[in-house]
Amino acid sequence: MSSVPHIALDQWRALIAVVDAGGYAQAAAALHKSQSAVTYAVQKIESLLGVRAFEIQGRKAVLTPTGHLLYRRAQALVNEASDLEQAARTLSAGWEAEIGVAAEVLFPPDLLIDALARFGAESPQTRVEVIESVLGGTAEALLTGQADLAIAPQIPPGFLGTTLLRQRLVAVAAPSHPLHALGRESGGKIARKIGLKDLRAHRHLTVRSTESTRDRRAVMIEVEQRWVFSSMASSIAAACAGHGFAWYPEERIARELADGRLQPLPMAGAEERFVDLYLVLADPDFAGPGVRRLAEIIAEGVRDACPRQAPGA
């Protein structure tokens, strides 16, 4: 049998404020309340539950073991209530005023732009902020609330997602790059395949993770020389100029491959790699109609443009 809670959210907020601010007086200032009101709120929690949340050590109020538990659970309760209120306001207001999208740079930009154009025609008043993310930066955008939906290379723990697209990555370098000469005879015929040992002697071009706490050791291949860029366009430009090798999504370098500025490296079984991309909603239960519609448009665009790579193909 469920019981009706007797402790109000404001009382839980008072307890949280005392901990976060470092005392009753500081909490009162942060909450714009009198110190007596904050003290009464905390005492009310202790009285109703029959526990002690704080004990006085010198002039400072310190959490008891029970207080630590109450503090953690109160944070979760207040955050959940805030999320619920925000979701309710979004749903009652109709289509959202603004939507955040975190799109992994491996996702074809033409597909994303086409999807945004379709969505813009249906909801011209909704602003869309696109975060072009790399590796862990996509998950971070979801976890920090920057993104309402994301196109991610992994589904972060605690989230649900659907398979959107499998991207083929191709190892390439400019025709003049020494790696191409390693695998050719004088007549241009391929004599042998290039191995990872060959790659380690040359510069790897890559794109920096947009995650704020990125791990510099999280790299595709260990090499002595590496240039790290903040955009894929700059990395591709460096590769075309002959400054190194890299794996790029095939769609992103279609023009460079067609006009010969980049050529696939004849590697021993590792010239191509595959990355699965997923469509993830930050909060499926309370996603607004705009977020849901944009997600539908993105999925439809992938099915129309890449039927063999779309889910179920």
C-alpha positions as CSV (number, residue, x, y, z in Angstrom):
1,M,0.0,0.0,0.0
2,S,1.5,3.3,-1.0
3,S,1.8,6.2,1.4
4,V,1.4,9.9,0.7
5,P,4.7,11.8,1.1
6,H,4.7,14.2,4.0
7,I,7.9,16.1,3.1
8,A,7.6,18.9,0.5
9,L,10.2,19.5,-2.3
10,D,11.0,22.8,-0.8
11,Q,12.1,21.1,2.4
12,W,14.3,18.7,0.5
13,R,15.8,21.7,-1.4
14,A,16.6,23.3,1.9
15,L,18.5,20.2,3.0
16,I,20.4,20.1,-0.3
17,A,21.2,23.8,0.0
18,V,22.7,23.5,3.5
19,V,25.1,20.8,2.2
20,D,26.0,22.6,-1.0
21,A,26.3,26.0,0.5
22,G,28.2,24.8,3.6
23,G,25.9,26.0,6.3
24,Y,22.4,27.2,7.3
25,A,23.2,30.9,6.9
26,Q,24.8,30.4,3.4
27,A,21.8,28.2,2.4
28,A,19.4,30.9,3.5
29,A,21.2,33.4,1.3
30,A,21.2,31.1,-1.7
31,L,17.5,30.3,-1.3
32,H,16.5,33.9,-0.5
33,K,14.9,32.7,2.7
34,S,15.4,33.5,6.4
35,Q,17.8,31.2,8.3
36,S,15.1,30.2,10.6
37,A,13.0,29.0,7.7
38,V,15.8,26.8,6.4
39,T,16.5,25.5,9.9
40,Y,12.8,24.7,10.4
41,A,12.6,22.8,7.0
42,V,15.6,20.6,7.9
43,Q,14.2,20.0,11.4
44,K,10.8,19.1,9.9
45,I,12.5,16.4,7.8
46,E,14.3,15.0,10.8
47,S,11.1,15.0,12.9
48,L,8.9,13.3,10.3
49,L,11.5,10.6,9.6
50,G,12.8,10.2,13.1
51,V,16.4,10.6,12.1
52,R,19.3,13.1,12.4
53,A,20.5,14.5,9.1
54,F,23.2,16.8,10.6
55,E,25.4,16.9,13.7
56,I,27.2,19.9,14.9
57,Q,31.0,19.7,14.9
58,G,32.4,23.0,16.3
59,R,30.5,25.7,14.4
60,K,29.8,23.6,11.4
61,A,26.8,21.3,10.5
62,V,28.1,18.0,9.2
63,L,26.1,15.2,7.6
64,T,25.5,12.0,9.5
65,P,25.7,8.7,7.6
66,T,21.9,8.9,7.4
67,G,22.2,12.5,6.2
68,H,24.5,11.4,3.3
69,L,21.8,9.0,2.2
70,L,19.0,11.6,2.5
71,Y,21.2,14.1,0.6
72,R,21.8,11.8,-2.4
73,R,18.2,10.7,-2.6
74,A,17.0,14.3,-2.2
75,Q,19.1,15.3,-5.1
76,A,17.7,12.6,-7.3
77,L,14.1,13.5,-6.2
78,V,14.5,17.2,-6.9
79,N,16.2,16.7,-10.2
80,E,13.5,14.3,-11.3
81,A,10.8,16.7,-10.3
82,S,12.5,19.5,-12.3
83,D,12.8,17.3,-15.3
84,L,9.2,16.4,-15.1
85,E,8.1,20.0,-14.9
86,Q,10.3,21.0,-17.8
87,A,8.9,18.1,-19.9
88,A,5.3,19.0,-19.0
89,R,5.9,22.6,-20.1
90,T,7.4,21.4,-23.3
91,L,4.5,19.2,-24.1
92,S,1.9,21.8,-23.2
93,A,3.5,24.4,-25.4
94,G,3.4,22.3,-28.6
95,W,6.5,22.2,-30.8
96,E,9.7,23.1,-29.0
97,A,11.2,26.6,-29.4
98,E,14.7,25.0,-29.6
99,I,16.2,21.6,-30.2
100,G,19.8,20.5,-29.7
101,V,21.2,17.8,-32.0
102,A,24.6,16.2,-31.4
103,A,25.8,14.6,-34.7
104,E,28.9,12.5,-34.8
105,V,31.2,13.8,-37.6
106,L,31.1,10.4,-39.2
107,F,27.5,10.9,-40.2
108,P,27.1,12.2,-43.8
109,P,26.6,16.0,-43.5
110,D,24.4,16.0,-46.6
111,L,21.9,13.7,-45.0
112,L,21.9,15.9,-41.8
113,I,21.4,19.1,-43.8
114,D,18.6,17.6,-45.9
115,A,16.9,16.4,-42.7
116,L,17.2,19.9,-41.2
117,A,15.8,21.4,-44.3
118,R,12.7,19.2,-44.3
119,F,12.2,19.8,-40.6
120,G,12.6,23.6,-41.1
121,A,9.9,23.5,-43.7
122,E,7.5,21.8,-41.2
123,S,8.5,23.9,-38.2
124,P,10.1,27.1,-39.2
125,Q,9.8,28.7,-35.8
126,T,11.9,25.9,-34.1
127,R,15.6,26.8,-33.7
128,V,18.0,23.9,-34.1
129,E,21.5,23.9,-32.6
130,V,23.8,21.3,-34.1
131,I,26.8,20.1,-32.1
132,E,29.3,18.4,-34.4
133,S,30.8,15.9,-32.1
134,V,33.5,13.3,-32.1
135,L,33.8,10.1,-30.2
136,G,32.9,10.6,-26.5
137,G,31.7,14.2,-27.2
138,T,28.4,12.8,-28.5
139,A,27.6,10.9,-25.3
140,E,28.7,13.9,-23.2
141,A,26.2,16.2,-25.1
142,L,23.4,13.8,-24.1
143,L,24.5,13.4,-20.5
144,T,24.9,17.1,-19.9
145,G,21.5,18.0,-21.5
146,Q,23.0,19.9,-24.4
147,A,21.4,17.5,-26.9
148,D,17.8,16.4,-27.2
149,L,18.7,13.8,-29.7
150,A,22.0,12.5,-31.0
151,I,23.6,10.5,-33.8
152,A,26.2,8.5,-31.9
153,P,28.8,5.8,-32.5
154,Q,27.8,4.1,-29.2
155,I,24.6,4.2,-27.1
156,P,25.6,5.7,-23.7
157,P,24.7,3.7,-20.5
158,G,21.2,4.6,-19.4
159,F,20.0,5.6,-22.8
160,L,18.1,3.8,-25.6
161,G,18.8,4.0,-29.3
162,T,18.1,2.5,-32.6
163,T,20.6,1.5,-35.3
164,L,20.7,4.2,-37.9
165,L,23.6,3.6,-40.3
166,R,26.8,1.6,-40.8
167,Q,29.6,3.7,-42.1
168,R,32.5,2.3,-44.1
169,L,35.9,3.9,-43.3
170,V,38.6,3.7,-45.9
171,A,42.4,4.0,-45.3
172,V,43.7,6.6,-47.7
173,A,46.6,8.9,-48.5
174,A,47.6,11.2,-51.4
175,P,49.0,9.4,-54.5
176,S,52.4,10.9,-53.8
177,H,52.6,9.6,-50.2
178,P,55.4,7.2,-49.6
179,L,53.0,4.5,-48.3
180,H,51.7,4.0,-51.8
181,A,55.2,3.4,-53.1
182,L,55.8,0.7,-50.5
183,G,53.2,-1.5,-52.1
184,R,54.1,-1.0,-55.8
185,E,56.7,-2.2,-58.2
186,S,58.3,0.1,-60.8
187,G,55.5,-0.6,-63.2
188,G,52.8,0.5,-60.8
189,K,51.6,-3.0,-60.0
190,I,50.9,-3.8,-56.4
191,A,53.7,-6.0,-55.1
192,R,52.7,-6.4,-51.5
193,K,50.2,-5.2,-49.0
194,I,50.9,-2.5,-46.4
195,G,50.8,-3.6,-42.7
196,L,50.4,-1.8,-39.4
197,K,54.2,-1.8,-39.0
198,D,54.5,0.3,-42.2
199,L,51.9,2.8,-40.9
200,R,53.7,3.3,-37.7
201,A,56.6,4.9,-39.6
202,H,54.3,7.6,-41.0
203,R,52.1,10.5,-39.8
204,H,48.5,9.6,-38.8
205,L,45.9,12.4,-39.4
206,T,42.9,12.3,-37.0
207,V,40.2,14.4,-35.5
208,R,40.1,15.3,-31.8
209,S,37.3,14.0,-29.6
210,T,35.0,16.8,-28.5
211,E,34.6,15.2,-25.1
212,S,35.8,17.7,-22.4
213,T,37.7,14.9,-20.5
214,R,39.0,13.1,-23.7
215,D,41.6,10.4,-23.2
216,R,44.6,11.3,-25.4
217,R,45.5,7.6,-25.4
218,A,42.2,6.6,-27.1
219,V,43.6,6.5,-30.7
220,M,42.9,4.3,-33.7
221,I,46.6,3.2,-34.1
222,E,49.8,3.9,-32.2
223,V,52.2,5.9,-34.3
224,E,55.3,8.1,-33.7
225,Q,53.8,11.0,-35.7
226,R,50.3,12.4,-35.4
227,W,48.5,15.5,-36.4
228,V,45.2,16.0,-34.5
229,F,42.6,18.4,-36.0
230,S,39.4,19.8,-34.6
231,S,37.5,19.3,-37.9
232,M,37.4,16.5,-40.4
233,A,37.7,19.0,-43.3
234,S,41.1,20.1,-42.1
235,S,42.3,16.6,-41.7
236,I,41.1,15.7,-45.2
237,A,42.9,18.8,-46.6
238,A,46.1,17.7,-44.9
239,A,45.8,14.2,-46.3
240,C,45.2,15.6,-49.9
241,A,48.4,17.7,-49.5
242,G,50.4,14.5,-48.7
243,H,51.1,15.1,-45.0
244,G,49.8,11.8,-43.7
245,F,47.3,8.9,-43.9
246,A,43.9,8.4,-42.3
247,W,40.7,6.4,-42.3
248,Y,37.8,8.5,-43.5
249,P,34.1,7.8,-44.1
250,E,33.8,6.8,-47.8
251,E,31.0,9.4,-48.4
252,R,33.1,12.2,-46.9
253,I,35.9,11.7,-49.4
254,A,33.9,10.7,-52.5
255,R,35.1,13.8,-54.5
256,E,38.7,13.4,-53.4
257,L,38.7,9.7,-54.4
258,A,37.0,10.5,-57.8
259,D,39.5,13.2,-58.8
260,G,42.5,11.3,-57.5
261,R,43.6,13.6,-54.7
262,L,43.3,10.6,-52.3
263,Q,43.8,6.9,-53.1
264,P,42.9,3.9,-50.9
265,L,46.0,2.3,-49.4
266,P,46.6,-1.4,-50.4
267,M,46.6,-2.7,-46.9
268,A,46.7,-6.3,-45.6
269,G,43.1,-6.8,-44.6
270,A,42.7,-3.5,-42.8
271,E,42.1,-1.0,-45.6
272,E,38.5,-0.6,-44.5
273,R,36.7,-0.5,-41.1
274,F,33.1,-0.1,-40.2
275,V,31.4,2.0,-37.6
276,D,27.7,1.7,-36.6
277,L,25.8,4.9,-35.9
278,Y,22.8,5.0,-33.6
279,L,19.9,7.5,-33.2
280,V,19.4,8.3,-29.5
281,L,16.7,10.4,-27.8
282,A,17.8,12.0,-24.6
283,D,14.5,11.3,-22.9
284,P,12.1,9.2,-25.0
285,D,9.3,9.4,-22.4
286,F,9.1,13.2,-22.5
287,A,10.5,14.0,-25.9
288,G,8.5,16.8,-27.5
289,P,6.8,16.5,-30.9
290,G,9.6,18.4,-32.6
291,V,12.3,16.1,-31.4
292,R,10.3,13.1,-32.4
293,R,9.6,14.5,-35.8
294,L,13.2,15.4,-36.5
295,A,14.3,11.9,-35.4
296,E,11.7,10.4,-37.9
297,I,13.0,12.6,-40.7
298,I,16.6,11.7,-40.0
299,A,15.7,8.0,-40.1
300,E,13.6,8.4,-43.2
301,G,16.5,10.2,-45.0
302,V,18.9,7.4,-44.2
303,R,16.5,4.7,-45.5
304,D,15.9,6.7,-48.7
305,A,19.6,7.5,-49.3
306,C,21.3,4.3,-48.0
307,P,18.7,1.5,-48.3
308,R,21.4,-1.2,-48.1
309,Q,22.9,0.2,-44.9
310,A,19.7,1.2,-43.1
311,P,18.3,-0.9,-40.3
312,G,16.6,-4.1,-41.5
313,A,18.5,-4.1,-44.8
